[in-house]
Amino acid sequence: MYNGLSLDQAPPLDVPLRFFYTAPLFAILGSLGLIFQGPLLAQNMMSGPTIGWIHLWTLGWLTMIMFGAFYQLIPVMIGGEVPWGGLSKWVHGLLSFGTLSFWVHFTWPELLSGVWPLVCLSAAILIFLSQTALALYRVNQESRPTLEAMRIATCSLAFASLLGVSKLVEFLGGPGFFGEIREAHISVALVGWVALLVIGVSYHLLPMFYVCPSFEGVDAYRVIRLISISLLGVTLAHLFELGSLWVKLASTFGVAGFVLYLYRFIQCVQGRRRKKIDPALRLLITSMGWMAAGVLAWLVGVLGWADTTEIMGLIWILGFGVGATHSMSYKIVPFLIWFHRFSPQVGKQPTPTMDDIFPARRQRLDFWLLQTAVFGLFVGYLTGSELCLRGSGVLLLVGHLWLPYSYLQAIRTQGS
């Protein structure tokens, strides 16, 4: 049985930080895309440049951050051991080049063949899955909500990747997958991979950092299983083109799961013993508000009142996904630095606190830059305002230059 944190099996500090430091580079490219091509990107969400731009965020930011977190969370939080640790450098390199080449190919197809992203991304994800799936399978303990969520998220990543590769092969002139691949890919990637992983990690991190009531209960499992059942039903309905009725029926389980999670999240935050709302918690709460907006947009689309696929995707990626991962990085990055560099010194000499490593003032600026940018992006998308689209790009650019600067200052922290 595993009940705490373990430094013994943790990878070297450079393993997760390599991913955390690289992710802002792709966010910077995405920001520049909005500044120079914002109106063009918003006009047609199925155009090549827009597909490339979206994947700068989904692969370059979200997946990059989540891969880095996985390498640290499995041994430290779950008690598992990730095999072949040296392969993380290959995963990082392949994911980085694969994402960059994906963006270049879809933006300027004459410059680079689509075979490059196909091979590099497939290899990166296959290596990562072989490591993490084996590690999660070997964990020898009774089932816990966080462990169950991470296992389902890993399966979702595998299937979302299969659908994405199939769509890319079709785009390159090869045979495609059957059914509505785009809709299935979006659902599995954003709900199964992103949302379930964020939910599962929050079960552990909220009580740990904010002294909240534990999520480890029946409702925690119920949330995961309701969302998983819904995801499976919606995906099958899209792939086998079963019709809108099946999508509606399957979606009710997912909506119930997200509503239950948000209700328990509010209870947890209200019941915390550490009452101060720091920028990390404020951003996490705001991200959950975006999650609620995304669920509402999803519901509107399922009921057939409007086509909300595009706006739901943007909300889920930039409002919820990017916001939640920013928030968790405010805690995870200083914790990793403290855990690796200063925890062995506890009791022997004075050590810096997490707030010394990543001060709240730096987090606060990042919070306001990100939220103002995301709000401006949605206003620009809905109204067609060029000023809002380009302005949100400028704010995102400043924010994602500020974040790696803050990481760098954190890593330079010296002991007392």
N, C-alpha and C positions, 0 to 999 in steps of 0.2 A: 504493500500500500504506500502511496506517495501523498504527503500532506504539506509540503512546503516548497521552498526554493533550494536549488542545488547548484553550487558553483563548480562542483567536481566535474560534471559532464559538459559544462558550458563551453561553447566554441570560443576561440580567441576574439577579442573585442573587434578586430578589423573585419571579421566575417559579416556581422549584421551591419556595421557602420558603412561598409563598402556599398551596400544597397541603399542605405539611408542618404548617403552623400551623393549618389548618382541620380536618384529620383528627381531632385530639384532641377537638374539639367534638362530633363525632358519637359518638366513644367515650364521652364524658361522658353523652350522651343514652342510649346503650346501657347504661351503668352504672346510671343512674337507673331505667331500665326494669327491671333485675334487682332493684333495691332495693324498688321499689313493686309490681312485677307478677311477680316471679320465679317463684312457684309456678304462676301462671296460664300463663306463657310455657312452662314445662316440661311442663305437662299435655298440650298439643296443639300439636305442631310445625307443623301445617298451618293453625292458626287465623290470622286476619288480624293480630292484634297480634304474634304470634310471627314471621310472615313479615316484617312491618315491622321488628321488632327485629333479625332476622338481617341484613337489608339495611343497617341502620345500620353494621354491621361490614364487610360485603362491599363495599358501595358507599362508605359514609362514611369508613371507615378504609382498607381494603385498596386499593380502586380509586383513592381520593384520593391516597394515598401513592405508588402505582405510576404514576399519571399524572404527578405532580410529578417523580418520578425519571426517567421516560422523557424529559421535556423536557431534562434535564441530561445523561443518560447517552448519548443518541444523538450529540450533538456532541462531548462530552468523551471518552467511552469508545470509541465506534464510529467517530467521525470523519465522521458525517453532518451534514447541515444541515436543521433542521426549518423548513419553509416557513411563511410567514404567522404569525410568532411572536406578533404582537399578539393573535391569536385565543385564546391560552392564557387570557386573562382571561375570555373568553366561556365557554370550556370549564369553568373553575373556577366561575364564577357559575351556569351551567346545571347542572353536576353537583351543586353545593351545594344549590340550590333544588330540583332534581329529587329528590335523596335525602331531603331534609327533607319534601317534599310526599308522597313515597312512604310514609314512615313515618307521617305524619299521616293519610293516606287509609286505610291498612290498620289503624291503631289506632282512629281515630274517623272512619269513612267518611262520616258525615253532615256533617263540617266542610269537606271539600275533595274536589272531583271527582278521580277517577283520571286524567282527561285531562291534568292538570298534570304529574304525574311521567312520564306516557307521552311527552309532547311534549318536556319539558326534558331527560330522560335520553337520549332518542333523539337530540336535537340535539347534546348534549354529546359523546356517543360518536361520532357521525358526524363532527363537526368534528375530534375528536382522531384518529380513524382516518385521515381524509383527510390530516392533517399527518404523522403518524408512519409510516403505510404508505408514503407517497411518499418520506419521508426514508430509510427502511430499504431501499426498492427502489433508490434512487439511490446508495447506498454503493458506491463503486468500489474493491473489494478482493476478494482471495480469501476464500472462505467461512471463517468461524471459528465455533466452537461458540456463543459468546455471541451473535453476530449471527444465527445460525440459530435459536437458542432465542427471541430477541426477535421474529423474524419469525413463528414458529409461535404464540407467545403473542398477538401482534397478531391473527392469523387467528382464534385461539380466542376472543378478546374479541369479535370481530365476530359469530361464530356464537352464542356464549353470549348476546350482546345480542339477536340475532334471536329466539332461543328465549324469552328473558325477556320481550321485547316481545309476542311471540305469546301467551304465557301471561297477560300483563296484559290484552291485548285480549280474550282469552277470559273473564277474570275480570270484565271490564266488560260482558260480554254479546255480544261479537263472535265471529267464527269463530276457532277454534283451529288449532294446528298438528297434524299427524298424529303418532301414536305416543305414547310415554311421554315427554312433554316435560319433566316435572319431573326425572326421573332423568338425561336427556340434558343438561339445563341445568346441573345440579349437577356432573356429570362434566366438561363442557367448561370451566365457569367455574373450578372449584377445581383441576383438574389441568392443563388447557391454559393458562389465563390466569395463575393464581397460582403453581402449582408450577413450571411450565416457566420462567417469568420469574425466580423466585427461584433456580432451578438455574443458568440461564444467566448471571445477574449474579454468582453466587458463583464461577463459573469465572474471572472477572476480578478480583473484589474480594478473594478470599482470598489469592492470591499477592501482590496489591498491598499489602494492609495487614499481612499476617502473614509475608511472605517464605516462602511455601509453595512446594512443587514445583508446576509449572504443570499445569493441567487440560487444556491445549491438546493433546489426543491422540486416538487412536482411540476410547478409552472414552468420552470426552466426547461425541462424535458418536453413539456407540452408545446412550448413555443417552437422549439426545434422541429418537432415532429409534424406540427400543423403546417409550418412553412415547407418542410420537405415533401409532405404529401401533396400540397398544392403545386409545388414546383414540378414534381413528377407528372401530375395530371395535366398541367398546362403544357409542359414540354411534349408529352405524348399527343395531346390534342393538336398542337402545331405541326408536329412531324407527320402524323397520320391524317391531318386535315379533317378532324372530326366535327368541326363546326363550332360556332360561337357558344352554343349551349354548354358544351363540355368545358370550354374555357371558363365560362361563368361559374359553373359548378365547382371546378377545381380551384378557382380564384378565391372562393369564399373561405376556404381553409387558410389560405395565405393571409388574407385580410384579418381573419380572426387571430392568427398567430402574431402578426405585427401589432395589432391593437393590444393584445395581452402583454407583449413585450414592453410596449411603450407605457402601459399602465404600471407594470412591475418596475420599470426603470424610474418612473416618477416616484413611486413609493420608496425605492431604494435611495434616491437622491434626497428626498425629504427626511428619511430616517438616518441620514449620515450623522456621525458624531463629530466629524470635522466640518463645522458649519460654514467656514469661509468658502466662497465661490471664487476659485482662482481661474485664470484664463483657460486652462486646459478643460476644466469642468464646464465653464461657460460655453466653450466651443463644442464640447460633446453634447450638451443640452441643445444648442442651436442645430447641430447636425441631426439630432433626433427629430427636431422640428421639420427639417428638410426631408427626413425619412417619412414622416407623417404626410407631408405634401406629396411625396412620390407615391405613397400608397393610395392617396386620394386620386392622383392623376391616373394611376393604374386602374382603379375602380371605375373612373369615368370612361376610360377606354374600353374596359371589359363590358360595361353596360351598353356600349355603342352610342353614347351621347356625343362623342367626339373622338378623333384619332389623336391619342395622346402619347403614342409610342416615343416620338422624338423628345417631347418636353419631359416625359417621365425619365427617359434615359439621361438627359442633361441634369435633372434634379438629382437622380440617383448617383451619377458620377461626380459632379462638381459640388453639389450642395451637401449630400450625405457622405459619399465615399471619401472625397478629398478632405472634407471637413473633419470627419471622424479620424482619419489617419493622421492629419495634422495634430489633432488633439492628443491622440495616443503617443505621437512622437514627442510631444512636450514632456511626457512622463517616461517613456521608454528610453529615449536617448540619454537623459541625465541619469536614469537608474542604471543603465548598462555601464556608463562611465564610472559611476560610484561603485557598482557591484564588482567590476573587474579591477579597478585601480585602488579603491579606498576601503572596501569592506575588510580586507585582510589586516588593515591598520587599526580597526576599531578596538578600543581598549588599550592601545599602545601609544597613540598620539592623536591630537585633534584632527578631525576629518571634515571636509566641506559637506554641507547639506545639498540636497537636490536643488534647492532654490539658489544656492550659491553657484551651482554648475550651469543651470539654465534659468536665469532670473525671470520673474513674472513680467517685468517691464518689456523684455524682448518678446515674450509670448503674446502680450497684450497688443503690441503693434502688429504682429502677424495676424492675430485674430481679426482686427478691424480692416486690414488690407484685404484679407481673404473674403470676409463677408460682404464688404462693400463691392468688391469685384464680382462676386457671384450674383448678388442682387442686380447689379448693373448689366451683367450678361443676360439675365432672364428678361429684364426690361427691354434690352436691345433686341433679343430674339423675338419677343412678342410684338414689339412695335416696329421693328425694322430700323431702329435708330442707329445710325452709323457711329454717332458720338458715344453712345452707351457701349456699343460693342468694342470700339477701339479703346475707350477709357477703361473698361474692365480689363482689357489686355494689359494696359499700362500698370494697373494696380496689381494684377497677378504677377507681372514681371518683377515689380519692386518687392512684392511679398516673397517670391521664390528666389530672389537674390539675398533678401534678408535672412531667410531660414538657414541656408548653408553657412552664412556668416555666423549665425547664432550657434550652429553645430560646431563650427571651428573654434569659437570662443569657449564652448563647453569642453571640448577635448583638451584645450590648453589650461584648464583649471588646475591649479597647484594645491597641494595639501597645506594645512596651516603650519 
